[in-house]
Every structure is written in C-alpha cells, then in structure tokens.
Amino acid sequence: QVQLVESGGGLVQTGGSLRLSCAASGSIFRITSMGWYRQAPGKQRELVATITSAGRMNAADSVKGRIGIPVDAAKNTMYLQMDSLKPEDTAVYYCNVQTSLLPYSYWGQGTQVTVSS
C-alpha cells in the first residue's frame, strides 16, 4: 500500500520560514485533493490548506498569504512552504491526499513544527 512520508519539521523563530515535504512511496490514482492539516496540543486537527484536482486552493484564514503548496510530480512529492511563522503555528503537521477510489484518503505520519517567540 502506498505510504506518505513527511520530513522538514523543526524549530524556527517567529518570522522565519520552513518547507515541509510529503513524499508518496508510489503512485496514487484518482486524486481529488491534496494538502496539509495540523494539530496543536489539546486541540482538534484543523485545515491548513488544500488544492483540489481543479487547481483551486483552500486555506485557513489564519495562514492565508503566508503559505503555498508546491508539487513536484516527478518525485511524487508535495511541499508546504510556510513564511512569516508565528508561535500559533506550532503544531504537528500532517499531509493528506484524498481520492475517489479506496482507501479514499492517505495520511502522513506527522512532523513537528515549533515556532519560538
């Protein structure tokens, strides 16, 4: 079964930048959307941003204007580029791919992002 492997998390100062990676171990078919979610301690997992198969980006108000989701199809990899980071961005970040075929969704293992104040 295809797996998503995340990397790139770490510690960064307020105002800094990070680039997270999400690499698929094989091809995923009938993708409907892909993107990133995050979960802070004591909180529910929440949307960061996604891109639909039509190329439309949806982003949480808290990150609009500060993030992008570049894709390198040749490497089966997508990224989360985060700029102007804030302490409120501290969370475990999970990449996600949604499909119209089973298993319908794929999730990465999570990578910790910590933004110091």
PyMOL commands that place a pseudoatom at each C-alpha (Angstrom):
pseudoatom trace, name=CA, resn=GLN, resi=1, chain=A, elem=C, hetatm=0, pos=[0.000, 0.000, 0.000]
pseudoatom trace, name=CA, resn=VAL, resi=2, chain=A, elem=C, hetatm=0, pos=[1.230, 3.498, -0.790]
pseudoatom trace, name=CA, resn=GLN, resi=3, chain=A, elem=C, hetatm=0, pos=[2.525, 5.494, 2.179]
pseudoatom trace, name=CA, resn=LEU, resi=4, chain=A, elem=C, hetatm=0, pos=[3.152, 9.200, 2.688]
pseudoatom trace, name=CA, resn=VAL, resi=5, chain=A, elem=C, hetatm=0, pos=[6.438, 10.092, 4.390]
pseudoatom trace, name=CA, resn=GLU, resi=6, chain=A, elem=C, hetatm=0, pos=[6.868, 13.560, 5.868]
pseudoatom trace, name=CA, resn=SER, resi=7, chain=A, elem=C, hetatm=0, pos=[10.034, 15.486, 6.677]
pseudoatom trace, name=CA, resn=GLY, resi=8, chain=A, elem=C, hetatm=0, pos=[11.271, 19.029, 7.195]
pseudoatom trace, name=CA, resn=GLY, resi=9, chain=A, elem=C, hetatm=0, pos=[9.809, 19.940, 10.564]
pseudoatom trace, name=CA, resn=GLY, resi=10, chain=A, elem=C, hetatm=0, pos=[11.851, 21.638, 13.247]
pseudoatom trace, name=CA, resn=LEU, resi=11, chain=A, elem=C, hetatm=0, pos=[12.360, 24.726, 15.369]
pseudoatom trace, name=CA, resn=VAL, resi=12, chain=A, elem=C, hetatm=0, pos=[12.173, 28.194, 13.847]
pseudoatom trace, name=CA, resn=GLN, resi=13, chain=A, elem=C, hetatm=0, pos=[11.981, 31.730, 15.201]
pseudoatom trace, name=CA, resn=THR, resi=14, chain=A, elem=C, hetatm=0, pos=[8.950, 33.956, 14.844]
pseudoatom trace, name=CA, resn=GLY, resi=15, chain=A, elem=C, hetatm=0, pos=[9.009, 35.483, 11.372]
pseudoatom trace, name=CA, resn=GLY, resi=16, chain=A, elem=C, hetatm=0, pos=[11.068, 32.654, 9.908]
pseudoatom trace, name=CA, resn=SER, resi=17, chain=A, elem=C, hetatm=0, pos=[10.248, 30.088, 7.239]
pseudoatom trace, name=CA, resn=LEU, resi=18, chain=A, elem=C, hetatm=0, pos=[10.036, 26.311, 6.874]
pseudoatom trace, name=CA, resn=ARG, resi=19, chain=A, elem=C, hetatm=0, pos=[9.444, 23.954, 3.972]
pseudoatom trace, name=CA, resn=LEU, resi=20, chain=A, elem=C, hetatm=0, pos=[7.801, 20.622, 4.800]
pseudoatom trace, name=CA, resn=SER, resi=21, chain=A, elem=C, hetatm=0, pos=[7.954, 17.653, 2.415]
pseudoatom trace, name=CA, resn=CYS, resi=22, chain=A, elem=C, hetatm=0, pos=[5.464, 14.839, 1.809]
pseudoatom trace, name=CA, resn=ALA, resi=23, chain=A, elem=C, hetatm=0, pos=[6.701, 12.033, -0.438]
pseudoatom trace, name=CA, resn=ALA, resi=24, chain=A, elem=C, hetatm=0, pos=[4.489, 9.193, -1.677]
pseudoatom trace, name=CA, resn=SER, resi=25, chain=A, elem=C, hetatm=0, pos=[6.107, 5.746, -1.882]
pseudoatom trace, name=CA, resn=GLY, resi=26, chain=A, elem=C, hetatm=0, pos=[4.246, 5.022, -5.113]
pseudoatom trace, name=CA, resn=SER, resi=27, chain=A, elem=C, hetatm=0, pos=[1.640, 6.362, -7.478]
pseudoatom trace, name=CA, resn=ILE, resi=28, chain=A, elem=C, hetatm=0, pos=[-1.745, 7.403, -6.136]
pseudoatom trace, name=CA, resn=PHE, resi=29, chain=A, elem=C, hetatm=0, pos=[-4.619, 7.302, -8.607]
pseudoatom trace, name=CA, resn=ARG, resi=30, chain=A, elem=C, hetatm=0, pos=[-7.772, 9.393, -8.917]
pseudoatom trace, name=CA, resn=ILE, resi=31, chain=A, elem=C, hetatm=0, pos=[-6.639, 12.174, -6.636]
pseudoatom trace, name=CA, resn=THR, resi=32, chain=A, elem=C, hetatm=0, pos=[-9.384, 14.654, -5.799]
pseudoatom trace, name=CA, resn=SER, resi=33, chain=A, elem=C, hetatm=0, pos=[-7.420, 16.908, -3.463]
pseudoatom trace, name=CA, resn=MET, resi=34, chain=A, elem=C, hetatm=0, pos=[-4.168, 17.121, -1.537]
pseudoatom trace, name=CA, resn=GLY, resi=35, chain=A, elem=C, hetatm=0, pos=[-2.824, 19.322, 1.192]
pseudoatom trace, name=CA, resn=TRP, resi=36, chain=A, elem=C, hetatm=0, pos=[-1.944, 19.793, 4.829]
pseudoatom trace, name=CA, resn=TYR, resi=37, chain=A, elem=C, hetatm=0, pos=[-3.582, 19.705, 8.247]
pseudoatom trace, name=CA, resn=ARG, resi=38, chain=A, elem=C, hetatm=0, pos=[-2.197, 20.392, 11.701]
pseudoatom trace, name=CA, resn=GLN, resi=39, chain=A, elem=C, hetatm=0, pos=[-2.948, 19.569, 15.318]
pseudoatom trace, name=CA, resn=ALA, resi=40, chain=A, elem=C, hetatm=0, pos=[-1.799, 21.618, 18.296]
pseudoatom trace, name=CA, resn=PRO, resi=41, chain=A, elem=C, hetatm=0, pos=[-1.733, 20.176, 21.843]
pseudoatom trace, name=CA, resn=GLY, resi=42, chain=A, elem=C, hetatm=0, pos=[-5.232, 19.912, 23.272]
pseudoatom trace, name=CA, resn=LYS, resi=43, chain=A, elem=C, hetatm=0, pos=[-6.883, 20.953, 20.017]
pseudoatom trace, name=CA, resn=GLN, resi=44, chain=A, elem=C, hetatm=0, pos=[-8.666, 19.255, 17.123]
pseudoatom trace, name=CA, resn=ARG, resi=45, chain=A, elem=C, hetatm=0, pos=[-6.900, 18.613, 13.859]
pseudoatom trace, name=CA, resn=GLU, resi=46, chain=A, elem=C, hetatm=0, pos=[-7.557, 21.559, 11.567]
pseudoatom trace, name=CA, resn=LEU, resi=47, chain=A, elem=C, hetatm=0, pos=[-7.146, 22.507, 7.939]
pseudoatom trace, name=CA, resn=VAL, resi=48, chain=A, elem=C, hetatm=0, pos=[-4.022, 24.378, 6.886]
pseudoatom trace, name=CA, resn=ALA, resi=49, chain=A, elem=C, hetatm=0, pos=[-4.535, 24.377, 3.113]
pseudoatom trace, name=CA, resn=THR, resi=50, chain=A, elem=C, hetatm=0, pos=[-5.564, 22.049, 0.286]
pseudoatom trace, name=CA, resn=ILE, resi=51, chain=A, elem=C, hetatm=0, pos=[-5.509, 22.050, -3.512]
pseudoatom trace, name=CA, resn=THR, resi=52, chain=A, elem=C, hetatm=0, pos=[-8.356, 20.402, -5.449]
pseudoatom trace, name=CA, resn=SER, resi=53, chain=A, elem=C, hetatm=0, pos=[-7.956, 18.483, -8.698]
pseudoatom trace, name=CA, resn=ALA, resi=54, chain=A, elem=C, hetatm=0, pos=[-9.244, 21.602, -10.456]
pseudoatom trace, name=CA, resn=GLY, resi=55, chain=A, elem=C, hetatm=0, pos=[-6.328, 23.600, -9.072]
pseudoatom trace, name=CA, resn=ARG, resi=56, chain=A, elem=C, hetatm=0, pos=[-8.334, 25.545, -6.520]
pseudoatom trace, name=CA, resn=MET, resi=57, chain=A, elem=C, hetatm=0, pos=[-6.629, 26.323, -3.225]
pseudoatom trace, name=CA, resn=ASN, resi=58, chain=A, elem=C, hetatm=0, pos=[-8.490, 26.430, 0.065]
pseudoatom trace, name=CA, resn=ALA, resi=59, chain=A, elem=C, hetatm=0, pos=[-6.636, 27.835, 3.062]
pseudoatom trace, name=CA, resn=ALA, resi=60, chain=A, elem=C, hetatm=0, pos=[-7.467, 28.594, 6.660]
pseudoatom trace, name=CA, resn=ASP, resi=61, chain=A, elem=C, hetatm=0, pos=[-7.841, 32.296, 7.393]
pseudoatom trace, name=CA, resn=SER, resi=62, chain=A, elem=C, hetatm=0, pos=[-5.012, 32.031, 9.905]
pseudoatom trace, name=CA, resn=VAL, resi=63, chain=A, elem=C, hetatm=0, pos=[-2.466, 31.128, 7.206]
pseudoatom trace, name=CA, resn=LYS, resi=64, chain=A, elem=C, hetatm=0, pos=[-3.754, 32.912, 4.099]
pseudoatom trace, name=CA, resn=GLY, resi=65, chain=A, elem=C, hetatm=0, pos=[-0.998, 34.836, 2.387]
pseudoatom trace, name=CA, resn=ARG, resi=66, chain=A, elem=C, hetatm=0, pos=[1.743, 33.008, 4.288]
pseudoatom trace, name=CA, resn=ILE, resi=67, chain=A, elem=C, hetatm=0, pos=[1.721, 29.511, 2.741]
pseudoatom trace, name=CA, resn=GLY, resi=68, chain=A, elem=C, hetatm=0, pos=[1.949, 27.686, -0.571]
pseudoatom trace, name=CA, resn=ILE, resi=69, chain=A, elem=C, hetatm=0, pos=[1.754, 24.049, -1.702]
pseudoatom trace, name=CA, resn=PRO, resi=70, chain=A, elem=C, hetatm=0, pos=[4.314, 23.393, -4.451]
pseudoatom trace, name=CA, resn=VAL, resi=71, chain=A, elem=C, hetatm=0, pos=[4.128, 19.972, -6.135]
pseudoatom trace, name=CA, resn=ASP, resi=72, chain=A, elem=C, hetatm=0, pos=[6.888, 18.005, -7.845]
pseudoatom trace, name=CA, resn=ALA, resi=73, chain=A, elem=C, hetatm=0, pos=[5.011, 15.294, -9.732]
pseudoatom trace, name=CA, resn=ALA, resi=74, chain=A, elem=C, hetatm=0, pos=[8.213, 13.642, -10.982]
pseudoatom trace, name=CA, resn=LYS, resi=75, chain=A, elem=C, hetatm=0, pos=[9.226, 12.945, -7.376]
pseudoatom trace, name=CA, resn=ASN, resi=76, chain=A, elem=C, hetatm=0, pos=[5.703, 12.124, -6.127]
pseudoatom trace, name=CA, resn=THR, resi=77, chain=A, elem=C, hetatm=0, pos=[6.247, 14.884, -3.595]
pseudoatom trace, name=CA, resn=MET, resi=78, chain=A, elem=C, hetatm=0, pos=[4.327, 17.893, -2.379]
pseudoatom trace, name=CA, resn=TYR, resi=79, chain=A, elem=C, hetatm=0, pos=[5.523, 20.601, -0.028]
pseudoatom trace, name=CA, resn=LEU, resi=80, chain=A, elem=C, hetatm=0, pos=[4.180, 23.094, 2.456]
pseudoatom trace, name=CA, resn=GLN, resi=81, chain=A, elem=C, hetatm=0, pos=[6.072, 26.378, 2.205]
pseudoatom trace, name=CA, resn=MET, resi=82, chain=A, elem=C, hetatm=0, pos=[5.450, 28.458, 5.328]
pseudoatom trace, name=CA, resn=ASP, resi=83, chain=A, elem=C, hetatm=0, pos=[6.633, 32.034, 5.727]
pseudoatom trace, name=CA, resn=SER, resi=84, chain=A, elem=C, hetatm=0, pos=[6.238, 34.681, 8.424]
pseudoatom trace, name=CA, resn=LEU, resi=85, chain=A, elem=C, hetatm=0, pos=[5.735, 31.980, 11.026]
pseudoatom trace, name=CA, resn=LYS, resi=86, chain=A, elem=C, hetatm=0, pos=[4.034, 32.738, 14.327]
pseudoatom trace, name=CA, resn=PRO, resi=87, chain=A, elem=C, hetatm=0, pos=[4.020, 30.893, 17.670]
pseudoatom trace, name=CA, resn=GLU, resi=88, chain=A, elem=C, hetatm=0, pos=[0.385, 29.997, 16.931]
pseudoatom trace, name=CA, resn=ASP, resi=89, chain=A, elem=C, hetatm=0, pos=[1.646, 27.873, 14.010]
pseudoatom trace, name=CA, resn=THR, resi=90, chain=A, elem=C, hetatm=0, pos=[3.249, 25.443, 16.469]
pseudoatom trace, name=CA, resn=ALA, resi=91, chain=A, elem=C, hetatm=0, pos=[1.682, 22.024, 15.846]
pseudoatom trace, name=CA, resn=VAL, resi=92, chain=A, elem=C, hetatm=0, pos=[2.174, 18.583, 14.372]
pseudoatom trace, name=CA, resn=TYR, resi=93, chain=A, elem=C, hetatm=0, pos=[1.620, 18.888, 10.629]
pseudoatom trace, name=CA, resn=TYR, resi=94, chain=A, elem=C, hetatm=0, pos=[0.085, 16.077, 8.562]
pseudoatom trace, name=CA, resn=CYS, resi=95, chain=A, elem=C, hetatm=0, pos=[-0.026, 15.791, 4.793]
pseudoatom trace, name=CA, resn=ASN, resi=96, chain=A, elem=C, hetatm=0, pos=[-3.146, 14.347, 3.189]
pseudoatom trace, name=CA, resn=VAL, resi=97, chain=A, elem=C, hetatm=0, pos=[-4.272, 13.023, -0.184]
pseudoatom trace, name=CA, resn=GLN, resi=98, chain=A, elem=C, hetatm=0, pos=[-7.944, 12.387, -0.980]
pseudoatom trace, name=CA, resn=THR, resi=99, chain=A, elem=C, hetatm=0, pos=[-9.004, 10.045, -3.791]
pseudoatom trace, name=CA, resn=SER, resi=100, chain=A, elem=C, hetatm=0, pos=[-12.184, 8.835, -5.488]
pseudoatom trace, name=CA, resn=LEU, resi=101, chain=A, elem=C, hetatm=0, pos=[-11.007, 5.216, -5.057]
pseudoatom trace, name=CA, resn=LEU, resi=102, chain=A, elem=C, hetatm=0, pos=[-10.287, 3.101, -1.984]
pseudoatom trace, name=CA, resn=PRO, resi=103, chain=A, elem=C, hetatm=0, pos=[-8.879, 3.829, 0.545]
pseudoatom trace, name=CA, resn=TYR, resi=104, chain=A, elem=C, hetatm=0, pos=[-10.216, 7.362, -0.202]
pseudoatom trace, name=CA, resn=SER, resi=105, chain=A, elem=C, hetatm=0, pos=[-7.600, 9.082, 1.973]
pseudoatom trace, name=CA, resn=TYR, resi=106, chain=A, elem=C, hetatm=0, pos=[-3.880, 8.845, 2.748]
pseudoatom trace, name=CA, resn=TRP, resi=107, chain=A, elem=C, hetatm=0, pos=[-2.123, 10.477, 5.713]
pseudoatom trace, name=CA, resn=GLY, resi=108, chain=A, elem=C, hetatm=0, pos=[1.491, 11.173, 6.551]
pseudoatom trace, name=CA, resn=GLN, resi=109, chain=A, elem=C, hetatm=0, pos=[2.946, 10.252, 9.938]
pseudoatom trace, name=CA, resn=GLY, resi=110, chain=A, elem=C, hetatm=0, pos=[3.187, 13.860, 11.101]
pseudoatom trace, name=CA, resn=THR, resi=111, chain=A, elem=C, hetatm=0, pos=[6.106, 16.225, 11.593]
pseudoatom trace, name=CA, resn=GLN, resi=112, chain=A, elem=C, hetatm=0, pos=[6.555, 18.682, 14.465]
pseudoatom trace, name=CA, resn=VAL, resi=113, chain=A, elem=C, hetatm=0, pos=[6.840, 22.401, 13.789]
pseudoatom trace, name=CA, resn=THR, resi=114, chain=A, elem=C, hetatm=0, pos=[7.753, 24.630, 16.728]
pseudoatom trace, name=CA, resn=VAL, resi=115, chain=A, elem=C, hetatm=0, pos=[7.855, 28.420, 16.405]
pseudoatom trace, name=CA, resn=SER, resi=116, chain=A, elem=C, hetatm=0, pos=[9.640, 30.203, 19.239]
pseudoatom trace, name=CA, resn=SER, resi=117, chain=A, elem=C, hetatm=0, pos=[8.602, 33.643, 20.449]
for i in range(1, 117): cmd.bond("trace and resi %d" % i, "trace and resi %d" % (i + 1))
show_as sticks, trace
zoom trace
